[in-house]
Amino acid sequence: MNRRRTALLSLTALLGAALVASPGSPAAADEVEQLKNGTFDTTTAPWWASSNVTAGLSGGQLCADVPGGTANRWDAAVGQNDVSLVKGQSYKFSFTANGSPEGHVLRAIVGLQVAPYDTYFEVSPQLSVSGNSYSYTFTSPVDTAQGQVGFQLGGSADPFRFCMDDVSLLGGVPPEVYEPDTGPRVRVNQVAYLPAGPKNATLVTDATAKLPWQLKSASGAVVAHGWTLPRGTDVSSGQNVHSIDFGAYKKRGTGLTLVADGETSRPFDIGTGAYEQLRLDAAKYYYTQRSGIAIRDDLRPGYGRAAGHVNTAPNQGDKNVPCQPGVCDYTLDVSGGWYDAGDHGKYVVNGGISTWEVLSTYERELLARTGEPAKLGDGTLAIPESGNKVPDILDEARWELEFLLKMQVPDGQPLAGMAHHKVHDEQWTGLPLLPSDDPQKRELHPASTAATLNLAATAAQAARLYKPYDKAFAAKALTAARKAWTAALAHPDLYASESDGTGGGTYADNNVTDEFYWAAAE
């Protein structure tokens, strides 16, 4: 919210004198156009542009030359203020737009032009050179004469040209009535039920007394039956429901159905096959979050991208990152690891628990009576390291482990052996933004006891799991774990600051007794 306020206050270059939009019409009235001059036949007034955007009339369109190197969407924009909105009234927001070169993303909003700069509707289409038409409806949650229609264009590393035409905000448009297809009133798990697991279903019905149910095979034969359990009104849906428990039936099958109250459920399976892919999909996700390496589209179709934060312009990179001012006087190579989220931050506490869960998944498969380690073995996850005779899940976890080790304070420095809490952009990352397009300075944040214990725990676990495959790496991890444990004992209450939240989450924690227990156990 504060970021948007800063951006909007900088929108000072008006393209023409502002005109007051006509008041919104009552909800049941005819359609009323709320914008002035959306066709740009002879002028661009009263549309404005931010001070870093050059905009004007071109071929009956409003065209804007957008600079590159901005961090946030709202850092470059065109728009119109003083738009009237009526609470509860539906509006049709439509426009045509194009961008050159192709592929830039536009954020079109309807919101409030003054603090707190609320957004009532937004959409982010990707622009094409040939142009496209867009049309949406929404309902205003407020009454205001200070509405704004804005087209936010920032966040691109490269300059581009944006043009728009036929911009319209029609009031009095009936809302689109959403009628969800909720399917049969007998609601089942359509993924699958496990043979030995619980099997529950829900019946939506007006009946208040128990009702008979039947479980049928794909051929229609009744294989189990029983009675529903009335549950009354479901709080979240407001519907009267019964529950059906058919967990006593443990045979595998496909195409089964439940019948109750004259209704038949969608077909479902009882078996384990449906969950095989879930395990792989969950484990494969981490590769797409990698920092410091190009994500191959042949391995993750549709998710391929350039390597992020590898000291290639516009990136300032993660290979020689300084600390925040006053924190330290050295730089570290903290490349690699997993991005925590869209803001491109990398956090030892988040990465630590994630790594431990990945490693523990593999360790359970090794040790549990029901474990199947081969299903997480080499070649199972389709990652660049597949085929190196190391289980893929260990290869994936190592990408983050190497980063965690790099976050340790070097020998000879104050707090040697501790781990820096996090690394991220100096200011909040503009979203959406590819990691390779991020132009901001990266900073190391102060070391914390929580981060140090995360490092100690995961590195100790890594030492035993990687020993059969890479003894040198296992020894390196064990040395780092012991060093981190000793440092944490010497600094047991070095907590991350709750106020260190510019550019990334704080992930502060002033109770690390659980981390001490975890690290000691590992």
Phi, psi and omega in degrees: 000314179295326180295320181291325179300314180301317182293316185291328178292341180272358183277080190253346185272098180276139179274349178187172181294134182288136176247144181280127180290152179292149182299149178293148181273161177300161188301327185264004185281174177294164179299136180231129178285125183264349181256151174261133172054066175269000183253346173054045181289319184230346184203166175258351180296142007261028180287141179250167174223150176293160190296340181264006181247131174262115185232152179186183182277135179209108177060038180076016176234158166270119181243142184228133173269114187260128181286155173270172175084008176273154186267324189241155178303318186281001179286345176216131187198160166230155182183183177222133181258180176059043178266129181273135177230144180243128182303132178085354180269143179270146181228145174254116182254119183219155179190162168247148183206151175213160180215145179220126001289168186292154169105352179287151184254132178257140171248107179261129185228155163237121185204204183255132185277352181236168179305137011268020173057044180296150174251127182260336176205142175208153178209148185229076178282154174270131187276144174247161179291321182286337178092154179219159174258141183230143180210132183216157172236149177207166179246130181288132178271359186219162165262127177200149170254008182242040176284165181219136167254120184231147175239101185271130193234001185280184177090008181257140177288332184247149176290155175205170180248131182241135177228146178217158181202166176051047179277128186217143172227096183268126175268159179086010179280128179300140180293148175289124181275118180270120178241094184292145174272096183272358176074193180299158181286349173266108187261123184234170174282107185277352174286300176166157170255144177280140184306315183264004184266177177293150180223104182235148177221166181236134175250124174268120186204157174275348183293143178254342178264160181298152183230151177284148174228157178227139171258124184243145176284176180298333180275354179097000179285139178282120182250348176197157179205166180179200182237144177287162176245110179300134182243354182082206184275126174287126187297319186286324184257342183075012182260149174280127187227155168240153173254150178236123179247110177240033182295341180291341179274118189240006181282147177283152178183163177236152176070024178286157176221154173251136180239129178201142176055036178075011183239144179244132181290170169291153179296148178213169181245156167240115184170182182253348187301324184295336183266354177298314182291329180299317179299315181292317180299319180295317182288328180289340184301323188299327180301321181291343180268001185294141173255148174083013179208144176290136177270120186282129181290334178288339177268328177226080184307129180090350182244007179297142178201164178288160178296139180255142174058054179242028177063031174245126185307141007277358178301141166271345167085166181248014185269346176210068188271128176276167174279165168304151179307130177086357183270314179203170181242023179235169173240155179230148169275105180242035178290163180089198181080185180251136170293139181285323184198198181290347183274003174070011177284154176230123190237130182293322182290320178290316180294327181296309182292326178295316179298317179300319180294320178295312179296322181291329175300315179292318183295324176297318179298328179290322193253334185286150179300326181265008184292149177224075186300335181297334181286353173239021186278191181297131178090003184273336189251359179053065176237166183302331183277352181306134181100003182266011177070019173243137178308132183303324183293330175286323175300317182293314180297327181295329178302322177279322180301318179300321177294315181301319179296325180291340182278001181282136179296130186293158174300147179087352179259153171305140181068025178307135181095337175288170179240136174298142186291321187193167171220133177196183181297153179298321175238171181299136179292137174290135183240142353279143183211127176296142179305325181290344181262002183285117183266000191281157172291139177260149182221141169277139179255163188306153175291153178220156178295321180299313180297319181297320179288327173299317178296315181300315183293310185289323179292323177295317177297318180298324183302322181276329184279330183268351184303321179292343187248329182206091184296325181294316179294320179299318179293320178298317180296319181294320177299315179296321180296314180294320179295319179294319180298316179297318180294321180294322177296325180283336181227070189284351185225039176267095189262147174294144184281136176294338183268358182272065186238019176270120179091350180186167179291154180280319185046046181280151181203116180256019172225100185249024178297325179291324177294322176298316180298314181299310182297320179297320180296317180292000000 
